[in-house]
Amino acid sequence: MMDSDRRPSVVCGLIVLAFALACGLTLVVLGCALKPFGQWWPMFVLFFYVLCPVPTVIARKYTADLSGGASNALIELCVFLTTGIVVSAFGLPLVLAHTGAIMWGAAGLTLAGNTVCFFTILAYFVIFKSDDDFEFSVF
């Protein structure tokens, strides 16, 4: 495929992903900033958004094939770590709401924001597979 044919779809994909991530982050901020809620504890899920893609990036760096055909210990470890990070991000607002640190409405908005943000991260890795010739070693 020609590089010029692919650019419009890449740009459109990035715009859609950026919009989806902005919507997810807006839900998390609304769960913190709305007057009835007023607690900023749910913002700690942002750490999970940053940590979530790290194991997958490490697996892509050191493993040639991520298609799932052959099992690899590094891939299995990275999937396990990513799953733990995602489950922790969904568990944190529930634990905070259960202990009374935040209200259940704030937990619901945070969980909705988590869903949108994690699907955005998943879509990024599905859409932009490393099939192209771009490598980080260029930098």
N, CA, C and O atoms as a GROMACS GRO file, in nm:
protein
  556
    1MET      N    1   0.085  -0.117   0.000
    1MET     CA    2   0.000   0.000   0.000
    1MET      C    3   0.089   0.123   0.000
    1MET      O    4   0.192   0.127   0.068
    2MET      N    5   0.049   0.220  -0.074
    2MET     CA    6   0.124   0.344  -0.081
    2MET      C    7   0.112   0.419   0.050
    2MET      O    8   0.009   0.414   0.117
    3ASP      N    9   0.219   0.489   0.087
    3ASP     CA   10   0.220   0.564   0.212
    3ASP      C   11   0.121   0.680   0.207
    3ASP      O   12   0.060   0.712   0.309
    4SER      N   13   0.103   0.741   0.091
    4SER     CA   14   0.010   0.852   0.080
    4SER      C   15  -0.135   0.805   0.089
    4SER      O   16  -0.222   0.883   0.130
    5ASP      N   17  -0.164   0.678   0.053
    5ASP     CA   18  -0.299   0.625   0.066
    5ASP      C   19  -0.336   0.597   0.211
    5ASP      O   20  -0.453   0.601   0.247
    6ARG      N   21  -0.238   0.569   0.292
    6ARG     CA   22  -0.263   0.531   0.430
    6ARG      C   23  -0.274   0.652   0.523
    6ARG      O   24  -0.339   0.642   0.627
    7ARG      N   25  -0.215   0.762   0.489
    7ARG     CA   26  -0.212   0.878   0.579
    7ARG      C   27  -0.349   0.931   0.619
    7ARG      O   28  -0.369   0.958   0.738
    8PRO      N   29  -0.446   0.947   0.527
    8PRO     CA   30  -0.576   0.998   0.571
    8PRO      C   31  -0.644   0.906   0.672
    8PRO      O   32  -0.707   0.954   0.766
    9SER      N   33  -0.634   0.775   0.655
    9SER     CA   34  -0.697   0.684   0.750
    9SER      C   35  -0.625   0.686   0.885
    9SER      O   36  -0.689   0.672   0.989
   10VAL      N   37  -0.495   0.705   0.884
   10VAL     CA   38  -0.419   0.715   1.009
   10VAL      C   39  -0.457   0.841   1.083
   10VAL      O   40  -0.476   0.840   1.205
   11VAL      N   41  -0.468   0.951   1.011
   11VAL     CA   42  -0.505   1.078   1.073
   11VAL      C   43  -0.647   1.071   1.128
   11VAL      O   44  -0.672   1.117   1.240
   12CYS      N   45  -0.739   1.014   1.052
   12CYS     CA   46  -0.877   0.999   1.101
   12CYS      C   47  -0.882   0.909   1.224
   12CYS      O   48  -0.955   0.938   1.319
   13GLY      N   49  -0.805   0.802   1.222
   13GLY     CA   50  -0.800   0.713   1.337
   13GLY      C   51  -0.747   0.782   1.462
   13GLY      O   52  -0.799   0.764   1.571
   14LEU      N   53  -0.642   0.862   1.443
   14LEU     CA   54  -0.587   0.936   1.557
   14LEU      C   55  -0.685   1.038   1.611
   14LEU      O   56  -0.693   1.059   1.732
   15ILE      N   57  -0.759   1.102   1.522
   15ILE     CA   58  -0.857   1.202   1.566
   15ILE      C   59  -0.969   1.135   1.646
   15ILE      O   60  -1.011   1.186   1.750
   16VAL      N   61  -1.017   1.022   1.597
   16VAL     CA   62  -1.124   0.950   1.668
   16VAL      C   63  -1.074   0.901   1.803
   16VAL      O   64  -1.146   0.911   1.903
   17LEU      N   65  -0.952   0.847   1.808
   17LEU     CA   66  -0.898   0.800   1.935
   17LEU      C   67  -0.876   0.914   2.034
   17LEU      O   68  -0.900   0.899   2.153
   18ALA      N   69  -0.830   1.028   1.985
   18ALA     CA   70  -0.810   1.143   2.072
   18ALA      C   71  -0.942   1.193   2.128
   18ALA      O   72  -0.951   1.229   2.245
   19PHE      N   73  -1.045   1.195   2.044
   19PHE     CA   74  -1.178   1.236   2.090
   19PHE      C   75  -1.233   1.139   2.194
   19PHE      O   76  -1.290   1.182   2.294
   20ALA      N   77  -1.216   1.009   2.171
   20ALA     CA   78  -1.265   0.909   2.266
   20ALA      C   79  -1.192   0.920   2.400
   20ALA      O   80  -1.254   0.909   2.506
   21LEU      N   81  -1.062   0.940   2.395
   21LEU     CA   82  -0.985   0.955   2.518
   21LEU      C   83  -1.026   1.081   2.592
   21LEU      O   84  -1.034   1.081   2.715
   22ALA      N   85  -1.051   1.188   2.519
   22ALA     CA   86  -1.097   1.312   2.583
   22ALA      C   87  -1.233   1.293   2.649
   22ALA      O   88  -1.258   1.347   2.757
   23CYS      N   89  -1.321   1.217   2.586
   23CYS     CA   90  -1.452   1.188   2.647
   23CYS      C   91  -1.436   1.106   2.774
   23CYS      O   92  -1.503   1.132   2.873
   24GLY      N   93  -1.349   1.006   2.771
   24GLY     CA   94  -1.326   0.924   2.890
   24GLY      C   95  -1.267   1.004   3.004
   24GLY      O   96  -1.310   0.989   3.119
   25LEU      N   97  -1.170   1.088   2.974
   25LEU     CA   98  -1.111   1.171   3.078
   25LEU      C   99  -1.211   1.273   3.131
   25LEU      O  100  -1.206   1.309   3.249
   26THR      N  101  -1.300   1.320   3.045
   26THR     CA  102  -1.404   1.412   3.091
   26THR      C  103  -1.496   1.345   3.191
   26THR      O  104  -1.537   1.406   3.290
   27LEU      N  105  -1.529   1.219   3.166
   27LEU     CA  106  -1.613   1.146   3.262
   27LEU      C  107  -1.542   1.131   3.397
   27LEU      O  108  -1.606   1.144   3.502
   28VAL      N  109  -1.413   1.103   3.394
   28VAL     CA  110  -1.339   1.090   3.520
   28VAL      C  111  -1.334   1.223   3.594
   28VAL      O  112  -1.353   1.228   3.715
   29VAL      N  113  -1.308   1.331   3.521
   29VAL     CA  114  -1.304   1.463   3.584
   29VAL      C  115  -1.441   1.502   3.638
   29VAL      O  116  -1.450   1.562   3.745
   30LEU      N  117  -1.547   1.469   3.564
   30LEU     CA  118  -1.682   1.498   3.614
   30LEU      C  119  -1.712   1.421   3.742
   30LEU      O  120  -1.780   1.473   3.831
   31GLY      N  121  -1.661   1.298   3.751
   31GLY     CA  122  -1.680   1.221   3.873
   31GLY      C  123  -1.610   1.283   3.993
   31GLY      O  124  -1.646   1.255   4.107
   32CYS      N  125  -1.512   1.366   3.967
   32CYS     CA  126  -1.440   1.433   4.076
   32CYS      C  127  -1.492   1.574   4.101
   32CYS      O  128  -1.504   1.615   4.217
   33ALA      N  129  -1.522   1.647   3.997
   33ALA     CA  130  -1.543   1.791   4.009
   33ALA      C  131  -1.687   1.834   4.030
   33ALA      O  132  -1.710   1.946   4.074
   34LEU      N  133  -1.783   1.750   4.002
   34LEU     CA  134  -1.922   1.791   4.022
   34LEU      C  135  -1.948   1.821   4.169
   34LEU      O  136  -1.896   1.753   4.258
   35LYS      N  137  -2.028   1.921   4.193
   35LYS     CA  138  -2.051   1.971   4.328
   35LYS      C  139  -2.098   1.864   4.428
   35LYS      O  140  -2.050   1.863   4.541
   36PRO      N  141  -2.190   1.774   4.392
   36PRO     CA  142  -2.231   1.674   4.492
   36PRO      C  143  -2.118   1.578   4.531
   36PRO      O  144  -2.119   1.524   4.642
   37PHE      N  145  -2.023   1.556   4.442
   37PHE     CA  146  -1.918   1.458   4.469
   37PHE      C  147  -1.801   1.524   4.543
   37PHE      O  148  -1.773   1.488   4.657
   38GLY      N  149  -1.734   1.618   4.481
   38GLY     CA  150  -1.634   1.702   4.544
   38GLY      C  151  -1.509   1.634   4.598
   38GLY      O  152  -1.435   1.698   4.672
   39GLN      N  153  -1.481   1.510   4.564
   39GLN     CA  154  -1.360   1.442   4.607
   39GLN      C  155  -1.275   1.410   4.485
   39GLN      O  156  -1.328   1.368   4.382
   40TRP      N  157  -1.146   1.429   4.496
   40TRP     CA  158  -1.057   1.408   4.382
   40TRP      C  159  -0.984   1.275   4.389
   40TRP      O  160  -0.890   1.254   4.312
   41TRP      N  161  -1.023   1.185   4.477
   41TRP     CA  162  -0.959   1.055   4.486
   41TRP      C  163  -0.969   0.972   4.358
   41TRP      O  164  -0.875   0.899   4.327
   42PRO      N  165  -1.078   0.980   4.283
   42PRO     CA  166  -1.084   0.898   4.161
   42PRO      C  167  -0.980   0.935   4.055
   42PRO      O  168  -0.958   0.859   3.961
   43MET      N  169  -0.917   1.050   4.069
   43MET     CA  170  -0.815   1.088   3.969
   43MET      C  171  -0.693   0.997   3.974
   43MET      O  172  -0.610   1.001   3.883
   44PHE      N  173  -0.681   0.915   4.077
   44PHE     CA  174  -0.568   0.822   4.084
   44PHE      C  175  -0.574   0.716   3.975
   44PHE      O  176  -0.475   0.648   3.951
   45VAL      N  177  -0.688   0.700   3.909
   45VAL     CA  178  -0.695   0.605   3.798
   45VAL      C  179  -0.611   0.650   3.680
   45VAL      O  180  -0.581   0.570   3.591
   46LEU      N  181  -0.573   0.776   3.676
   46LEU     CA  182  -0.486   0.824   3.568
   46LEU      C  183  -0.351   0.751   3.568
   46LEU      O  184  -0.292   0.730   3.462
   47PHE      N  185  -0.304   0.713   3.686
   47PHE     CA  186  -0.180   0.636   3.692
   47PHE      C  187  -0.195   0.503   3.619
   47PHE      O  188  -0.102   0.455   3.554
   48PHE      N  189  -0.314   0.442   3.631
   48PHE     CA  190  -0.338   0.316   3.563
   48PHE      C  191  -0.344   0.334   3.412
   48PHE      O  192  -0.304   0.245   3.337
   49TYR      N  193  -0.395   0.449   3.365
   49TYR     CA  194  -0.398   0.475   3.221
   49TYR      C  195  -0.256   0.486   3.165
   49TYR      O  196  -0.230   0.444   3.053
   50VAL      N  197  -0.167   0.542   3.244
   50VAL     CA  198  -0.028   0.555   3.199
   50VAL      C  199   0.043   0.420   3.205
   50VAL      O  200   0.122   0.388   3.116
   51LEU      N  201   0.016   0.341   3.309
   51LEU     CA  202   0.084   0.213   3.326
   51LEU      C  203   0.031   0.102   3.236
   51LEU      O  204   0.104   0.007   3.208
   52CYS      N  205  -0.092   0.112   3.192
   52CYS     CA  206  -0.155   0.005   3.115
   52CYS      C  207  -0.079  -0.035   2.988
   52CYS      O  208  -0.059  -0.155   2.967
   53PRO      N  209  -0.037   0.057   2.903
   53PRO     CA  210   0.030   0.013   2.780
   53PRO      C  211   0.176  -0.026   2.797
   53PRO      O  212   0.237  -0.078   2.704
   54VAL      N  213   0.235  -0.002   2.913
   54VAL     CA  214   0.378  -0.028   2.932
   54VAL      C  215   0.414  -0.175   2.909
   54VAL      O  216   0.509  -0.201   2.835
   55PRO      N  217   0.344  -0.273   2.968
   55PRO     CA  218   0.382  -0.412   2.941
   55PRO      C  219   0.368  -0.451   2.793
   55PRO      O  220   0.450  -0.527   2.742
   56THR      N  221   0.267  -0.399   2.725
   56THR     CA  222   0.250  -0.432   2.584
   56THR      C  223   0.362  -0.371   2.499
   56THR      O  224   0.410  -0.434   2.405
   57VAL      N  225   0.404  -0.250   2.532
   57VAL     CA  226   0.514  -0.188   2.460
   57VAL      C  227   0.643  -0.267   2.482
   57VAL      O  228   0.722  -0.285   2.389
   58ILE      N  229   0.664  -0.315   2.604
   58ILE     CA  230   0.782  -0.397   2.632
   58ILE      C  231   0.777  -0.527   2.554
   58ILE      O  232   0.877  -0.570   2.498
   59ALA      N  233   0.659  -0.590   2.549
   59ALA     CA  234   0.646  -0.715   2.474
   59ALA      C  235   0.670  -0.692   2.325
   59ALA      O  236   0.731  -0.776   2.259
   60ARG      N  237   0.622  -0.581   2.272
   60ARG     CA  238   0.645  -0.551   2.130
   60ARG      C  239   0.792  -0.525   2.101
   60ARG      O  240   0.841  -0.555   1.992
   61LYS      N  241   0.861  -0.469   2.196
   61LYS     CA  242   1.002  -0.436   2.176
   61LYS      C  243   1.087  -0.562   2.170
   61LYS      O  244   1.180  -0.570   2.090
   62TYR      N  245   1.057  -0.661   2.254
   62TYR     CA  246   1.143  -0.778   2.266
   62TYR      C  247   1.089  -0.905   2.203
   62TYR      O  248   1.156  -1.008   2.207
   63THR      N  249   0.970  -0.900   2.144
   63THR     CA  250   0.912  -1.017   2.081
   63THR      C  251   0.873  -0.982   1.939
   63THR      O  252   0.812  -0.878   1.913
   64ALA      N  253   0.908  -1.069   1.846
   64ALA     CA  254   0.881  -1.041   1.706
   64ALA      C  255   0.735  -1.066   1.669
   64ALA      O  256   0.680  -0.993   1.586
   65ASP      N  257   0.672  -1.167   1.729
   65ASP     CA  258   0.537  -1.205   1.688
   65ASP      C  259   0.441  -1.193   1.805
   65ASP      O  260   0.455  -1.264   1.904
   66LEU      N  261   0.342  -1.102   1.795
   66LEU     CA  262   0.238  -1.088   1.897
   66LEU      C  263   0.104  -1.139   1.847
   66LEU      O  264   0.001  -1.111   1.910
   67SER      N  265   0.101  -1.211   1.738
   67SER     CA  266  -0.025  -1.252   1.678
   67SER      C  267  -0.097  -1.360   1.760
   67SER      O  268  -0.215  -1.384   1.737
   68GLY      N  269  -0.030  -1.422   1.852
   68GLY     CA  270  -0.094  -1.521   1.935
   68GLY      C  271  -0.078  -1.663   1.884
   68GLY      O  272  -0.135  -1.756   1.941
   69GLY      N  273  -0.002  -1.681   1.777
   69GLY     CA  274   0.019  -1.815   1.724
   69GLY      C  275   0.100  -1.902   1.817
   69GLY      O  276   0.064  -2.018   1.841
   70ALA      N  277   0.209  -1.849   1.868
   70ALA     CA  278   0.294  -1.924   1.958
   70ALA      C  279   0.298  -1.855   2.094
   70ALA      O  280   0.299  -1.732   2.103
   71SER      N  281   0.301  -1.935   2.197
   71SER     CA  282   0.305  -1.880   2.331
   71SER      C  283   0.448  -1.844   2.367
   71SER      O  284   0.543  -1.912   2.327
   72ASN      N  285   0.462  -1.737   2.441
   72ASN     CA  286   0.593  -1.689   2.483
   72ASN      C  287   0.579  -1.644   2.628
   72ASN      O  288   0.478  -1.583   2.664
   73ALA      N  289   0.678  -1.672   2.710
   73ALA     CA  290   0.669  -1.637   2.852
   73ALA      C  291   0.660  -1.486   2.871
   73ALA      O  292   0.588  -1.440   2.960
   74LEU      N  293   0.731  -1.409   2.790
   74LEU     CA  294   0.727  -1.263   2.803
   74LEU      C  295   0.588  -1.210   2.767
   74LEU      O  296   0.536  -1.122   2.836
   75ILE      N  297   0.528  -1.262   2.662
   75ILE     CA  298   0.394  -1.218   2.623
   75ILE      C  299   0.293  -1.253   2.733
   75ILE      O  300   0.208  -1.171   2.767
   76GLU      N  301   0.303  -1.373   2.787
   76GLU     CA  302   0.212  -1.415   2.892
   76GLU      C  303   0.226  -1.327   3.016
   76GLU      O  304   0.126  -1.290   3.078
   77LEU      N  305   0.348  -1.294   3.053
   77LEU     CA  306   0.371  -1.206   3.169
   77LEU      C  307   0.316  -1.067   3.144
   77LEU      O  308   0.255  -1.007   3.233
   78CYS      N  309   0.336  -1.014   3.025
   78CYS     CA  310   0.287  -0.880   2.993
   78CYS      C  311   0.134  -0.876   2.989
   78CYS      O  312   0.075  -0.777   3.032
   79VAL      N  313   0.071  -0.980   2.938
   79VAL     CA  314  -0.076  -0.986   2.939
   79VAL      C  315  -0.126  -0.994   3.083
   79VAL      O  316  -0.225  -0.930   3.118
   80PHE      N  317  -0.058  -1.072   3.167
   80PHE     CA  318  -0.097  -1.083   3.308
   80PHE      C  319  -0.084  -0.948   3.378
   80PHE      O  320  -0.174  -0.908   3.452
   81LEU      N  321   0.027  -0.878   3.356
   81LEU     CA  322   0.046  -0.747   3.420
   81LEU      C  323  -0.056  -0.645   3.371
   81LEU      O  324  -0.108  -0.566   3.450
   82THR      N  325  -0.085  -0.645   3.242
   82THR     CA  326  -0.184  -0.553   3.187
   82THR      C  327  -0.322  -0.582   3.245
   82THR      O  328  -0.396  -0.490   3.277
   83THR      N  329  -0.356  -0.709   3.257
   83THR     CA  330  -0.484  -0.745   3.316
   83THR      C  331  -0.493  -0.699   3.462
   83THR      O  332  -0.597  -0.650   3.505
   84GLY      N  333  -0.385  -0.714   3.536
   84GLY     CA  334  -0.383  -0.668   3.674
   84GLY      C  335  -0.400  -0.518   3.686
   84GLY      O  336  -0.467  -0.469   3.776
   85ILE      N  337  -0.338  -0.444   3.594
   85ILE     CA  338  -0.350  -0.298   3.595
   85ILE      C  339  -0.493  -0.256   3.563
   85ILE      O  340  -0.548  -0.167   3.628
   86VAL      N  341  -0.554  -0.320   3.464
   86VAL     CA  342  -0.691  -0.284   3.425
   86VAL      C  343  -0.790  -0.319   3.537
   86VAL      O  344  -0.880  -0.240   3.568
   87VAL      N  345  -0.775  -0.436   3.596
   87VAL     CA  346  -0.864  -0.475   3.705
   87VAL      C  347  -0.847  -0.381   3.825
   87VAL      O  348  -0.945  -0.346   3.891
   88SER      N  349  -0.726  -0.340   3.853
   88SER     CA  350  -0.701  -0.246   3.962
   88SER      C  351  -0.767  -0.111   3.935
   88SER      O  352  -0.819  -0.047   4.026
   89ALA      N  353  -0.764  -0.069   3.810
   89ALA     CA  354  -0.826   0.059   3.775
   89ALA      C  355  -0.978   0.054   3.793
   89ALA      O  356  -1.039   0.154   3.829
   90PHE      N  357  -1.038  -0.061   3.768
   90PHE     CA  358  -1.181  -0.074   3.789
   90PHE      C  359  -1.213  -0.098   3.937
   90PHE      O  360  -1.321  -0.061   3.983
   91GLY      N  361  -1.122  -0.158   4.009
   91GLY     CA  362  -1.146  -0.187   4.150
   91GLY      C  363  -1.129  -0.067   4.241
   91GLY      O  364  -1.197  -0.057   4.343
   92LEU      N  365  -1.039   0.024   4.205
   92LEU     CA  366  -1.013   0.139   4.293
   92LEU      C  367  -1.136   0.223   4.320
   92LEU      O  368  -1.163   0.251   4.436
   93PRO      N  369  -1.213   0.265   4.220
   93PRO     CA  370  -1.333   0.344   4.250
   93PRO      C  371  -1.437   0.266   4.331
   93PRO      O  372  -1.508   0.323   4.414
   94LEU      N  373  -1.445   0.135   4.307
   94LEU     CA  374  -1.541   0.055   4.382
   94LEU      C  375  -1.502   0.046   4.530
   94LEU      O  376  -1.587   0.055   4.618
   95VAL      N  377  -1.373   0.028   4.556
   95VAL     CA  378  -1.326   0.024   4.694
   95VAL      C  379  -1.343   0.160   4.761
   95VAL      O  380  -1.384   0.167   4.877
   96LEU      N  381  -1.312   0.266   4.690
   96LEU     CA  382  -1.330   0.400   4.746
   96LEU      C  383  -1.476   0.429   4.777
   96LEU      O  384  -1.507   0.490   4.879
   97ALA      N  385  -1.566   0.385   4.690
   97ALA     CA  386  -1.708   0.407   4.716
   97ALA      C  387  -1.758   0.319   4.830
   97ALA      O  388  -1.842   0.361   4.909
   98HIS      N  389  -1.707   0.197   4.838
   98HIS     CA  390  -1.750   0.106   4.944
   98HIS      C  391  -1.706   0.157   5.082
   98HIS      O  392  -1.779   0.140   5.180
   99THR      N  393  -1.589   0.217   5.089
   99THR     CA  394  -1.541   0.269   5.217
   99THR      C  395  -1.600   0.406   5.251
   99THR      O  396  -1.583   0.454   5.363
  100GLY      N  397  -1.667   0.468   5.157
  100GLY     CA  398  -1.728   0.597   5.182
  100GLY      C  399  -1.640   0.716   5.150
  100GLY      O  400  -1.676   0.830   5.180
  101ALA      N  401  -1.525   0.692   5.090
  101ALA     CA  402  -1.435   0.802   5.055
  101ALA      C  403  -1.493   0.886   4.941
  101ALA      O  404  -1.472   1.007   4.936
  102ILE      N  405  -1.565   0.820   4.849
  102ILE     CA  406  -1.632   0.891   4.741
  102ILE      C  407  -1.776   0.841   4.735
  102ILE      O  408  -1.809   0.738   4.795
  103MET      N  409  -1.860   0.912   4.664
  103MET     CA  410  -1.999   0.871   4.647
  103MET      C  411  -2.010   0.771   4.533
  103MET      O  412  -1.922   0.763   4.447
  104TRP      N  413  -2.119   0.695   4.532
  104TRP     CA  414  -2.138   0.593   4.429
  104TRP      C  415  -2.156   0.655   4.291
  104TRP      O  416  -2.120   0.592   4.191
  105GLY      N  417  -2.211   0.774   4.283
  105GLY     CA  418  -2.223   0.842   4.154
  105GLY      C  419  -2.088   0.875   4.095
  105GLY      O  420  -2.067   0.863   3.974
  106ALA      N  421  -1.995   0.918   4.180
  106ALA     CA  422  -1.859   0.946   4.134
  106ALA      C  423  -1.791   0.817   4.088
  106ALA      O  424  -1.716   0.816   3.990
  107ALA      N  425  -1.817   0.708   4.160
  107ALA     CA  426  -1.760   0.579   4.119
  107ALA      C  427  -1.817   0.536   3.984
  107ALA      O  428  -1.744   0.483   3.900
  108GLY      N  429  -1.946   0.559   3.962
  108GLY     CA  430  -2.007   0.524   3.833
  108GLY      C  431  -1.949   0.604   3.718
  108GLY      O  432  -1.920   0.549   3.612
  109LEU      N  433  -1.932   0.734   3.739
  109LEU     CA  434  -1.870   0.816   3.633
  109LEU      C  435  -1.726   0.774   3.608
  109LEU      O  436  -1.680   0.773   3.493
  110THR      N  437  -1.654   0.740   3.714
  110THR     CA  438  -1.515   0.696   3.697
  110THR      C  439  -1.509   0.563   3.624
  110THR      O  440  -1.422   0.543   3.540
  111LEU      N  441  -1.600   0.472   3.656
  111LEU     CA  442  -1.602   0.343   3.586
  111LEU      C  443  -1.639   0.360   3.439
  111LEU      O  444  -1.584   0.291   3.354
  112ALA      N  445  -1.730   0.452   3.410
  112ALA     CA  446  -1.763   0.480   3.269
  112ALA      C  447  -1.642   0.539   3.197
  112ALA      O  448  -1.614   0.502   3.083
  113GLY      N  449  -1.571   0.630   3.263
  113GLY     CA  450  -1.450   0.687   3.205
  113GLY      C  451  -1.342   0.581   3.185
  113GLY      O  452  -1.271   0.582   3.085
  114ASN      N  453  -1.330   0.489   3.282
  114ASN     CA  454  -1.234   0.378   3.267
  114ASN      C  455  -1.266   0.294   3.144
  114ASN      O  456  -1.176   0.259   3.068
  115THR      N  457  -1.392   0.263   3.126
  115THR     CA  458  -1.433   0.180   3.012
  115THR      C  459  -1.396   0.248   2.881
  115THR      O  460  -1.340   0.185   2.791
  116VAL      N  461  -1.427   0.375   2.869
  116VAL     CA  462  -1.398   0.447   2.744
  116VAL      C  463  -1.247   0.457   2.723
  116VAL      O  464  -1.199   0.434   2.612
  117CYS      N  465  -1.172   0.491   2.827
  117CYS     CA  466  -1.027   0.509   2.812
  117CYS      C  467  -0.957   0.377   2.779
  117CYS      O  468  -0.868   0.374   2.694
  118PHE      N  469  -0.995   0.268   2.846
  118PHE     CA  470  -0.929   0.141   2.819
  118PHE      C  471  -0.967   0.085   2.682
  118PHE      O  472  -0.884   0.022   2.617
  119PHE      N  473  -1.090   0.108   2.637
  119PHE     CA  474  -1.124   0.068   2.500
  119PHE      C  475  -1.047   0.153   2.398
  119PHE      O  476  -1.014   0.105   2.290
  120THR      N  477  -1.020   0.278   2.433
  120THR     CA  478  -0.940   0.363   2.344
  120THR      C  479  -0.797   0.312   2.335
  120THR      O  480  -0.739   0.308   2.227
  121ILE      N  481  -0.740   0.273   2.448
  121ILE     CA  482  -0.604   0.218   2.449
  121ILE      C  483  -0.600   0.088   2.371
  121ILE      O  484  -0.507   0.064   2.294
  122LEU      N  485  -0.701   0.002   2.390
  122LEU     CA  486  -0.709  -0.123   2.314
  122LEU      C  487  -0.722  -0.096   2.165
  122LEU      O  488  -0.656  -0.162   2.084
  123ALA      N  489  -0.805   0.000   2.128
  123ALA     CA  490  -0.822   0.032   1.987
  123ALA      C  491  -0.693   0.084   1.926
  123ALA      O  492  -0.664   0.056   1.809
  124TYR      N  493  -0.616   0.159   2.002
  124TYR     CA  494  -0.488   0.208   1.951
  124TYR      C  495  -0.397   0.091   1.915
  124TYR      O  496  -0.336   0.089   1.808
  125PHE      N  497  -0.387  -0.007   2.004
  125PHE     CA  498  -0.298  -0.119   1.978
  125PHE      C  499  -0.352  -0.212   1.869
  125PHE      O  500  -0.274  -0.278   1.802
  126VAL      N  501  -0.483  -0.217   1.851
  126VAL     CA  502  -0.540  -0.301   1.746
  126VAL      C  503  -0.524  -0.232   1.609
  126VAL      O  504  -0.487  -0.296   1.511
  127ILE      N  505  -0.553  -0.102   1.605
  127ILE     CA  506  -0.549  -0.030   1.478
  127ILE      C  507  -0.406  -0.008   1.430
  127ILE      O  508  -0.376  -0.029   1.313
  128PHE      N  509  -0.320   0.034   1.519
  128PHE     CA  510  -0.183   0.068   1.481
  128PHE      C  511  -0.087  -0.042   1.522
  128PHE      O  512  -0.001  -0.023   1.607
  129LYS      N  513  -0.103  -0.157   1.459
  129LYS     CA  514  -0.010  -0.267   1.482
  129LYS      C  515   0.125  -0.228   1.424
  129LYS      O  516   0.135  -0.138   1.340
  130SER      N  517   0.229  -0.295   1.469
  130SER     CA  518   0.363  -0.260   1.424
  130SER      C  519   0.398  -0.330   1.293
  130SER      O  520   0.504  -0.390   1.281
  131ASP      N  521   0.308  -0.322   1.195
  131ASP     CA  522   0.334  -0.383   1.064
  131ASP      C  523   0.415  -0.292   0.974
  131ASP      O  524   0.467  -0.336   0.871
  132ASP      N  525   0.428  -0.166   1.011
  132ASP     CA  526   0.501  -0.074   0.926
  132ASP      C  527   0.650  -0.080   0.960
  132ASP      O  528   0.692  -0.153   1.049
  133ASP      N  529   0.729  -0.002   0.887
  133ASP     CA  530   0.873  -0.004   0.903
  133ASP      C  531   0.923   0.091   1.010
  133ASP      O  532   1.044   0.102   1.030
  134PHE      N  533   0.835   0.159   1.079
  134PHE     CA  534   0.875   0.255   1.180
  134PHE      C  535   0.924   0.183   1.306
  134PHE      O  536   0.858   0.091   1.354
  135GLU      N  537   1.036   0.224   1.356
  135GLU     CA  538   1.091   0.167   1.480
  135GLU      C  539   1.132   0.280   1.572
  135GLU      O  540   1.163   0.390   1.526
  136PHE      N  541   1.133   0.255   1.700
  136PHE     CA  542   1.177   0.356   1.796
  136PHE      C  543   1.328   0.373   1.793
  136PHE      O  544   1.379   0.470   1.849
  137SER      N  545   1.400   0.282   1.730
  137SER     CA  546   1.545   0.295   1.723
  137SER      C  547   1.586   0.412   1.632
  137SER      O  548   1.703   0.450   1.629
  138VAL      N  549   1.490   0.469   1.558
  138VAL     CA  550   1.520   0.584   1.474
  138VAL      C  551   1.560   0.702   1.561
  138VAL      O  552   1.644   0.783   1.523
  139PHE      N  553   1.498   0.711   1.679
  139PHE     CA  554   1.528   0.820   1.769
  139PHE      C  555   1.657   0.791   1.840
  139PHE      O  556   1.702   0.871   1.922
   0.00000   0.00000   0.00000
